[in-house]
Amino acid sequence: MEVMTSPESAGLCSKRLARIQPWMQRYMDAGKLPGATALVARHGQVAFCESLGFQDIEEQKPLTADTILRFYSMTKPITSVAVMMLYEEGCFQLDAPVSEFIPGFKNMRVYVNGEGADIVTEPAKSPITIHQLLTHTSGLIHGRSGGAVSDLYFEHRTNFNTHDGPLGDAVNRLAELPLAFHPGTRWHYGVSTDVLGRLVEVVSGVPLDVFFQTRILSPLQMEDTGFAVPAHKRDRFAALYERTENESMAVCETARTSPMIDTVETFSGGGGLVSTLGDYFRFTELMRRKGESDGAHLLGRKTIEYMTCNHLPGDLAAMGQPTFNETTLDGIGFGLGFSVMINPAKARVIGTPGEYAWGGMASTAFWIDPVEDMTVIFLTQLKPSSTYPIRRELRVLTYQALIG
C-alpha cells in the first residue's frame, strides 16, 4: 500500500509516527506477537503503513499488507452496513420485532436461575427488536460468556462456528434457548449480529455470502474478503496463535488446518470474514466518506451519522458492562455496530468524542475519528484479544503524532 511522501501535509509528524514501528517490534522481539501491521491515514491519505514479523513463524513467511487474516468480529460492522442498506430501501423499521422476519423469536423466555435441566425461565417482557440486535441489548450473549445460558450455546451449536450448519438452522436453534436478560435492559456482547446476518438473508432473499459479495464486497473491490479462503490464495493465509500460560505463543491453527479453507457451512455475520489490510481499508474509507467510496455509493450520509452516534442512554459501564477485553467501558457508548467514544477523560484514554471503532478476537482493531478525519487499522493473529493492551497503546502512539 502506497504511503504518502509527507505525512506532515496531512497534519501528522513523521518522526512521531515512526514511534509505532519500534513499539510493534518490541512485541515481536518478546515473542508476544507473530507479526503485525499498522496503518494510519488522515484525509484518506495513508501516512504510515508497516508490516513486521511473520504470517507463519514455523514456515518463516513474512506478514505483508496482502496477507489474508481472520477478522472475526470486525465482520460485524460490515453486517451492520448490510442491514442499514435494507433499512434505507424501506424493508423494515429498526424498532420492528425481529420475529416479524424470523418467527422463532416470538414468545421468548428469559433465564432466571438454575443449570441444565433445572433452569428456570420467565416470559420476556418485550420482543427483541432489530435495533436491540444492532446495539447488543437483545438479551443474546455468547458461548464464551460463561454461565448456564452460555453453556446452552455450546450444547446447541449456536456460537456460529464455521460448521454449525446453515445459518437459518443455527438461528432457529438459538431462538429456542432462553435469553440472558430482558431485551433492552443491558448491553452484552454476543451473537446478535449473527441473527442480523440471517435477517439480511430473509429480507433480501439471497444467502449472506451472496449479499455481501454482490452488494458490498464487489462494489468496494474487496477482492480478498469472504467467508472462506480459496485454495489458490492459501499461501497468503496466516496462521493463528494463542497465548499460553507462560505468556508465550502457540500456534492453534495453520493455513492448512483452518476450517475456513475452501468451503464454509455457516456464514457468520458476527465473525466469519477473512480479509486483508487493503480490503478493510476500502471498507473504512466507505465509512469515513459517509457511505460513498470510489464511485460505490452504498449508504446515505445521514445513515452513517446515525449508525455512528451513541444509541444507549449512557455509557456501556452504566449498561452493566464495566470492561471488555483489556479496555474500560466508562465513557464509551455504542451505535449500530460500532463502539462510540463519548468522553475520553472518563474512558481514561486519549481520543475524540464521536470516534467509532471495533475489533476482533485475534487482537485486530480499527477506529475512525470524524473530527480529526483519521483512520487507524491494526492487524495481527493472536487470541484472545484481551491478551495485551495493544489498542490503548496504539491510540496514544497515533494521536500523539497529530500536529497543527
Long-range contacts (C-beta under 8 A, 24 or more apart in sequence): 1-39, 1-46, 1-49, 1-65, 1-277, 1-278, 1-281, 2-46, 3-46, 3-47, 3-48, 3-49, 4-45, 4-46, 4-47, 7-42, 7-47, 7-48, 7-401, 8-403, 9-45, 10-42, 10-43, 10-45, 10-47, 11-42, 11-402, 11-403, 11-404, 12-40, 12-42, 12-47, 12-48, 12-401, 12-402, 12-403, 13-401, 13-402, 13-403, 14-47, 16-400, 16-401, 16-403, 17-47, 17-48, 17-398, 17-401, 19-397, 19-400, 19-401, 20-48, 20-50, 20-394, 20-397, 20-398, 21-50, 21-52, 23-393, 23-394, 23-397, 24-50, 24-52, 24-53, 25-52, 27-388, 27-390, 28-52, 28-53, 31-248, 31-249, 32-247, 32-249, 32-382, 32-387, 32-388, 33-249, 33-363, 33-380, 33-382, 33-388, 34-63, 34-238, 34-239, 34-241, 34-249, 34-380, 34-381, 34-382, 35-62, 35-63, 35-67, 35-238, 35-380, 35-381, 36-63, 36-378, 36-379, 36-380, 37-63, 37-64, 37-65, 37-67, 37-277, 37-377, 37-378, 37-379, 37-380, 38-376, 38-377, 38-378, 38-379, 38-394, 39-277, 39-281, 39-375, 39-376, 39-377, 39-378, 40-374, 40-375, 40-376, 40-398, 40-401, 41-281, 41-374, 41-375, 41-376, 42-372, 42-373, 42-374, 42-375, 43-373, 44-285, 44-288, 44-289, 44-373, 46-281, 49-277, 51-277, 55-236, 55-237, 55-238, 55-239, 55-381, 56-238, 56-239, 56-254, 56-255, 57-239, 57-241, 57-249, 57-251, 58-239, 58-251, 58-254, 61-235, 63-238, 65-276, 65-277, 65-278, 66-224, 66-236, 66-276, 66-277, 66-278, 67-236, 67-237, 67-238, 67-276, 67-277, 68-224, 68-229, 68-233, 68-236, 68-237, 68-238, 68-274, 68-275, 68-276, 69-238, 69-274, 69-275, 69-276, 69-362, 69-364, 69-379, 69-381, 70-238, 70-240, 70-260, 70-274, 70-360, 70-361, 70-362, 70-381, 71-271, 71-273, 71-274, 71-275, 71-280, 71-360, 71-362, 71-364, 72-271, 72-360, 72-361, 72-362, 72-364, 73-270, 73-271, 73-358, 73-359, 73-360, 73-361, 74-273, 74-275, 74-280, 74-358, 74-359, 74-360, 74-364, 74-365, 74-366, 75-193, 75-268, 75-269, 75-270, 75-271, 75-272, 75-273, 75-360, 76-193, 76-269, 76-270, 76-271, 76-337, 76-358, 77-283, 77-287, 77-337, 77-338, 77-358, 78-212, 78-216, 78-269, 78-273, 78-283, 79-193, 79-196, 79-197, 79-200, 79-208, 79-269, 79-270, 79-337, 80-134, 80-193, 80-196, 80-307, 80-336, 80-337, 80-338, 81-216, 81-286, 81-298, 81-299, 81-337, 82-196, 82-197, 82-200, 82-208, 82-211, 82-212, 82-215, 82-216, 82-269, 83-130, 83-134, 83-196, 83-199, 83-200, 83-336, 84-299, 84-303, 84-307, 84-336, 85-215, 85-216, 85-298, 85-299, 86-200, 86-203, 86-204, 87-303, 88-299, 88-300, 88-303, 91-203, 92-130, 92-203, 93-130, 94-129, 94-130, 94-131, 94-134, 94-336, 95-129, 95-130, 95-131, 96-129, 96-130, 97-127, 97-128, 97-129, 98-127, 98-128, 98-129, 98-130, 98-133, 98-195, 98-199, 99-127, 99-128, 101-199, 101-202, 101-203, 102-171, 102-172, 102-175, 102-195, 102-198, 102-199, 102-202, 104-171, 104-172, 104-175, 104-176, 105-175, 105-195, 108-139, 108-175, 108-178, 108-179, 108-183, 109-178, 109-179, 110-139, 110-178, 110-179, 110-180, 110-181, 110-182, 111-148, 111-149, 111-178, 111-179, 111-180, 111-181, 114-148, 115-148, 115-151, 116-148, 116-151, 119-148, 119-152, 119-178, 121-178, 124-179, 124-182, 124-183, 125-182, 125-183, 126-182, 126-183, 126-184, 127-183, 128-179, 128-183, 129-183, 129-184, 130-196, 130-199, 131-311, 131-336, 132-183, 132-184, 132-192, 133-192, 133-193, 133-195, 133-196, 133-199, 134-192, 134-193, 134-196, 134-311, 134-336, 134-337, 135-187, 135-311, 135-312, 135-334, 135-335, 135-336, 136-187, 136-188, 136-189, 136-190, 136-192, 136-334, 137-183, 137-184, 137-185, 137-186, 137-187, 137-188, 137-312, 137-319, 138-179, 138-183, 138-190, 138-192, 138-195, 139-179, 139-180, 139-181, 139-182, 139-183, 139-185, 139-186, 139-188, 140-174, 140-179, 140-180, 140-188, 140-190, 140-191, 140-192, 140-195, 141-180, 141-188, 141-189, 141-190, 141-191, 142-189, 142-190, 142-191, 145-180, 145-188, 145-189, 145-190, 147-180, 149-177, 149-178, 149-179, 149-180, 150-180, 152-177, 152-178, 153-177, 153-191, 158-191, 159-191, 160-191, 160-194, 160-266, 160-268, 160-270, 160-271, 160-272, 161-259, 161-266, 161-268, 162-227, 162-259, 162-260, 162-264, 162-265, 162-266, 162-268, 162-272, 163-259, 163-264, 163-265, 163-266, 164-265, 164-266, 165-265, 165-266, 166-265, 166-266, 167-194, 167-197, 167-198, 167-201, 167-207, 167-208, 167-266, 167-267, 167-268, 168-198, 168-201, 170-194, 170-266, 171-195, 171-198, 186-319, 186-320, 186-321, 187-312, 187-316, 187-319, 187-320, 187-321, 187-334, 188-320, 188-321, 189-321, 189-324, 191-270, 192-270, 193-269, 193-270, 193-337, 194-268, 194-269, 194-270, 194-271, 196-269, 197-267, 197-268, 197-269, 197-270, 198-269, 200-269, 207-267, 208-267, 208-269, 209-267, 215-298, 216-298, 219-296, 219-298, 220-279, 220-282, 220-283, 220-286, 220-293, 220-294, 220-296, 220-298, 221-282, 221-294, 222-275, 222-279, 222-280, 222-282, 222-283, 223-279, 224-274, 224-275, 224-276, 224-278, 224-279, 225-273, 225-274, 225-275, 225-276, 225-279, 225-280, 226-273, 226-274, 227-260, 227-264, 227-267, 227-268, 227-272, 227-273, 227-274, 228-260, 228-261, 228-262, 228-263, 228-264, 228-274, 229-255, 229-258, 229-260, 229-261, 229-262, 229-274, 230-262, 231-261, 231-262, 234-261, 237-261, 237-274, 238-381, 239-381, 240-362, 240-381, 240-383, 241-381, 241-382, 241-383, 242-382, 242-383, 242-384, 243-382, 243-383, 243-384, 243-387, 249-382, 252-383, 271-360, 271-361, 277-377, 277-379, 280-366, 280-377, 280-379, 281-375, 281-377, 284-366, 284-368, 284-375, 284-377, 285-375, 287-356, 287-368, 288-368, 288-370, 288-373, 288-375, 306-336, 307-335, 307-336, 307-337, 307-338, 308-335, 308-336, 308-338, 308-340, 308-354, 308-356, 308-368, 308-370, 309-335, 309-340, 309-354, 310-334, 310-335, 310-340, 310-342, 311-335, 311-336, 315-342, 315-343, 315-346, 325-359, 325-384, 325-385, 325-386, 326-385, 326-386, 326-387, 326-388, 326-389, 326-390, 326-391, 326-392, 327-389, 327-391, 327-392, 349-392, 349-395, 349-396, 350-395, 350-396, 350-399, 350-400, 351-395, 351-399, 359-385, 359-391, 360-385, 361-385, 363-387, 363-388, 363-390, 365-390, 365-391, 365-394, 367-395, 372-402, 374-398, 374-402
